[in-house]
Amino acid sequence: MGGADLIVNFDRDLNISDNLIYVDNLNLSGIDKSANLSIYGITFADPEIYHNGALCTDCTLISYSGGVYKFKVDSFSGVYWLSESFVPPVCGNGVVETGEQCDDGNTISGDGCSSTCQIEGGGGGGGGGGVPPPINITPPTTGTEEYDFFVNPDFFEITMNKGTYYQRTINVTNNGSNSITISIGVEGLQSFIFPEVRTISLGPGESRIVRFDIYVSNSRAADVYVGRIRFVATQVQKETRAILQVNEREALFDIRTEVLKKYIPPGGRVRANVTLINKGDLRNFDVSLEYKVIDFDRNEYTLKKEDFAIFQSYSDIFFLDLPENISLGDYLFYTQVSYRDVNASSYDTFTVEVVSTFSWFLLILILLLAMYLAYRIYEHKKKSVIFKEVTKKKEKEKSEKIKKELPSEVPKLPDKI
């Protein structure tokens, strides 16, 4: 290495930790050479090497023994980690695995679940009018005493720059009375989030911490990405919702979104305070702002666009009217500012919920009670003021009367009695 490459900061630009080797080539460009690498403490039966979020095509295995995985790379760059080799789903084993819509324990079509474990429309309608056996098409989210588990956390959000790596863990606990096998899959964020394992088995009361490797390639657009990590067993399923905000390393804009009211009824209006900060040198130029409501399935609602000029900063309140038939649940107020081919995105979350008749009645009752108490306090203060004024007036009148009854001159006593 020569020039600036002679001065390096390994604490900042090189990370070697649990199942991870990461080098920042923007600051260590001279290290982009052929290298032999080793990752320690590995327990996978058949590990695969991931490089920058994809299976490594230029990695060559040297050896794997004693928990040490040694391999060679043609060009040392970016991030490397190991994951258990993908095991394709087995249709007919009674477990809904990644890529399957159902699994009824057989590979027979015509009973509602096809031979490839996909949902059949109107299946089970053969002669004889018999009722087909129950199938596990969509496991419920509420478990039973025998089969249940929970995940912690069930929601997380991460902000990352392009070309960076992050690890996140989720704790899965079996709180049922029977053993359970859980399949792990990622929806919507599968290009960013990679589970270390795709299937786990837990006994009653047993927990497992599952690691997820998160990597944002430099080729990914700076934006807000949403999705779910699904944990699916035959009897019950859970999920962790995730939001990933990807930023440019050196962004032209900083955009911030703050929803003013977090709970909105269907058909209601959601308002957000949007602040733009111009981090560049250009002043007084036109930008485009797009804002909309999106859900965790990446469906979009009520999109709007506006153009305006920005000098150094801009802040205003924007609103979106929700559809009357929008489903209850959690949503994002998404914003994106654009100037030519440069953009930056932001978001804030809110919840769509219905206020029940009882809640409305209770709210009205509380308001009426508050108004009544305020009126009573007002009347009490009013009477107190009037009483004080009357008392003061009476005391004044009494004082004046006494003054009138007193002689104007005190009689003079004789010198000698």
N, C-alpha and C positions, 0 to 999 in steps of 0.2 A: 504494500500500500504506500502511496506517496501523497505529498501535499497535505490537504486537510484531513486525509484519512489517518494520519499519524496521531491525531488527537481524537481520542474516543472516550465515550462515557458508557461503560458496560452496564452500570446500574440502570441507566435510562434506556439504552438502545439494545440490550441483550437480556433475555429472560429465560432462565432454565429452571423449571420447577416441576411440580407433580405432573407427569405425563405431558410435558410441554417444552418445546424449544422454539423460541421466537427471537428473530433478529429484525431490527428496523433498518432496512437497506437505504433509506433516505439519508440516514446519518452514518451508516457503515457500508457504503457502496463497495468499498474495496474488499469486503469479505465475501462477495458473491463469487465463490470458487467451489471446486469439487471438495467434498469433505466427508469424513466418516463420523457419524453421530451415534450416540448411545442414550437410551431412555431407560431409567432404572425403576424398580418397584412395580413391574408390570405383572398382572395376574391373568390376563386374557388367555383363553385356550388357543385362539387363532386370530391374532391381531392383524389389523390393516393400518397402513400409514396414510394419514390425511395431510395434505399440503395445501394451505390457503383455502380450506373449506371443500376440497375435492380429493378423491383418491389420488395418491401420488403416482405419477406415471414414470418419473425418472429416479425413483428410489429403489435401491437394490438391497435385499436382505443379506446381511453378513452372517448373523447368528442370533439365536434366541434361546437362552438358557439361564436358569437361576434368577429369573425375573428381570434380566437385562436384555433389551432388544437393541441390536446393533445393525445399522444400515448405512448405505452410501448414497449421497446425493451428488448429482452433476453440478448443481448450482445452489449454494447455500443461501437461501433467501426466504423471507416471510416466516410462516408459522408451521410447525409440525406437531402432530399428536397422534396417538394410537386409539383405535376403537376395535371392539369385537367385530369379526367378520359378519356380514349380513346373512342371516338365515331366512330364506324365503318362507312365507306363511304356508302352513300345511292345511289345506282345505279338508274338512271332515273330521278334525280333531276336537271339535266342540269349543274351540277358543277363537274369538274374533280377533285376528291379528292384523297388522298393518297391511293395507291393500284389500282387505276383505270387508264386505258390507254385512255379512251374516255368516254363521257357521252352526248348522243344526246337527253336527255329528255324523253326517254322511255326505256322499257325493252324488246324490240322486236329485235330478231336476224334477220340477213339477210340484214340489211341496212348499213353495214360497221362497226357498233358498236354492239357487241353481247348483250345478255340479262344480262350478268355479267360485262358489261362495259369493254370489252377487244376488241382490234382491230381485225376485221375479214379480212382475205385475200380474195380479189375479191368479197366482199359483194355487194349487190344491183343489182345482175345480173339476176333477175327474169324475167318472161315473160312480154311482153308489151313494153320492151325497155324504160321504164320510168326512169328518173334520180332521184336517191334517195335524200332525203332532206340532206342538209349539216349537218355534225356532227362535234363535237368538239373533234377531236382526239389529235392533238397537238396544243394547243393555240399558237399564234405567240408571239414573244418576243417584238414586236413593237405594242404599243397600238394605240387607236384612240382618238379623242377628247372626245368621250363619256365615253370610258372605258380605263383607263390607271392608272398605279401606278409605283412607284419606291422604291427601297430598298437602304439603306445606313448603312453599307458599302456593296459593291458588291464583296468584297474579303477580307479575313483576314487569318493570319497565327499565330499559337500559338505553343510555345515550352513548354512542361510539363514533369515533372518527373513522374514515376510510382507512383500510390497511391495518386495523387493530384487532386484537384478540382478547377474549374474555371467557372466564369460566363461571358457570352458575350451577348450584346444586339444588335439588328438590328432594325432600324427605318423604318417602312413601311408607305408610304404616298400615298393617293389616289389623283392624280392630274387630274382625269377625271371629267366629269360633272355629272356622275351617280354614285349611290352607287354600291359597289362591294364586293363580298364575296371571300375570298382568303383561299385556303387550304395550309398548311405548312407541308412539308415532308423533310426528310434527306436521302440522297443517298450516300453510301460509308462510311459514318461516323456515321451510326445509332447506333453503339455500344459505341460511345463516346459522341455524342451530342444529347441532349434531349430538345425539345421545350416545353415551359411552356403551350402553347396552340397549337392546331392543326388546328383551323379555326378561322379567324377573319373577321369581317364585318366593312367596312369603308364607311362613307358618303363622298360626294364631299369635297375635301380639308382637310379631317380628317387624322390624323396620329396616329400610335400605335407603341409603343416601345415593342418589343417582346424579352423576356429573353430566353436564351438558357443555360442550365446547361451542363457543360462539365466535364466528370470524366474519369480518366485513372486508370483502375484496376491494381493491382500489378501483375496479371496473364497475362497482355497484353505484347506482345513482344515489345522491344524497336525498333522502326522503324519510317518511315515517312508514314503517311496515308493521302490520299486525298479524296475529295468528294464535294458534293454540298448540299446546303439548297435551296429547290425549293419552290417558292411561286406561286401557280397556281390558276388562276381564269378561268372561262369558256371562257372569251374573250381574255385574255392575260396572259402571265407568265413571271416571272423574277427569277433570281437565285443569290445566294451568293456562290462563290467558296471558299473552305476552305482547308488549309493545317495544319495538326497536326503532330508535331515532338515529339515523345515519347522517353525520355532518361531514362537510368538507374539512380538510385539515386547516386550510386558510380560507374561510368563508367571506364573501363580500357582504352578506347580511347576517344580522342576528334577529330572529323573529321569536316573539313570545306570545303565547295565547293563554288567557285566563278566563274560564267560564265563570260568569257572575252568579249563577244559580245552579246548583248541582243536581236538583231533582225537578224534572219537567214532566208534565202529563202528556199523553198522546195528543197530537194536534196543537201542542203548546209552542211557545216561542223560546228558543235558547239564545242567550246573548253572551258575547265574549269580548273582552278587552284585548285588542291585538296591538302589540307594540313592535315597530320595526326600527332597527338601528343600522345605519349605513356605516360599515367599517372600512369602506374604501375612500379614495380621494375625490371621486366624482361627486358633484353636487347638483341639485335642482334638475333631476331627470325623472322620466316617467317609469313607473313599475306597474306590474299587474299582480293583483292579489286574487287568488282563488280560495274559496272556503266552502266547506261542505261537511255533512255528517256522515260518518262511516261506522260500520260495526265490525266485530271481530271475525266475520266471514267475508270482509272486504266489500260488502254491499254499500252503495253510495246513496245518499238521500239529500235532496234540496241543495243543489250546487249553485253557487253564485260567483260572479267575477266582477271585479272593479279595477279601474285604472286611475292612478293619481300620481302627482309629483311628490318626490321626497328630497329633502335637503340633507339633513344629518340624522333626523329621527322623525318618526310619525307614530301617532297613537290615536285610536278611535275605537268605538264600540260597534260591533257588527252583529247582526242577528239572522237566524234561520228559523223558518216555521216548519215544525215537524208534521209529517202526514198523520191523519187521524187513525190510520190502521197500522201504524208502526208498532212493532213488537216491544214488549217490556224488556228491559235489560240495560246493559252498559253500552255506551257509545263514545265516539271521539268527535270533538269539534276540531276539524283538520284545517290548517291554513298553509298556503304556500305562496311565497312572493317570488316573482320572476323578473329578470332583466336580461333580455336577449337569451343567451344560452346558460345563464347563471340563475340558480334558484336556491331557496332555503325553505325548510318546512318546520312546522311546529304543531302542537296539539294540546288539548286538555280533555279530560274525561268528564262525563256526566251520566246520570241514570234516568231512564224513562220509567215512570211508575204511575199507577192509578191511585188516586186518593179515594178510599171507600166512602160510602154514604155515612157510615158511623163516624169515620174520621172527620168528614165535613161537619157533621152534627156536633161532634166534640169540639172542633175548632170554633164553630159559631157560638157554642155555649161558653167556651173560654173567653171569646171576644166580648160577649154580652156581660159576662161576669166581671171582666176587666173594666168595661165601660161603667157598670154599676158601682164598682168599688171606686173608680175615679170620680164618679158623680158624688158618692157619699163623702169622699175625702174633701172634694170641692165645697160641698154644703157645710161640712164640719168647719172648714177653715173660714168660710163666709160667715157663719154664725159666730165663730170665735172673734172675728174682726168686728162684727156688729156689736157683740157684747162688750168688747173692750172700749169701743167708741162710746156706747151708751153709758158705761161705767165712768169713763173719763168725763163725759158731759155732766153727769149727775154730780160728780165730785167737784167739778168746776162751779156748777150752780150753787152747791152747798157752801163752797168757799166764799163765793160772792155774797150770799145771803148773810153769812156770819160777819163779813166785813161791813155790810150795811147796818147791822144791829149794834155794832160797837160804836161808842161815842167818838165823834171826830177829834175831841180834845179830852185829855185826861184831867179831871178836876184837881186844882192845886190845893194841897193841904195847908192849913194855917201854920204860921211859924211857931206859935205857942198854943198849946191845948190847955 
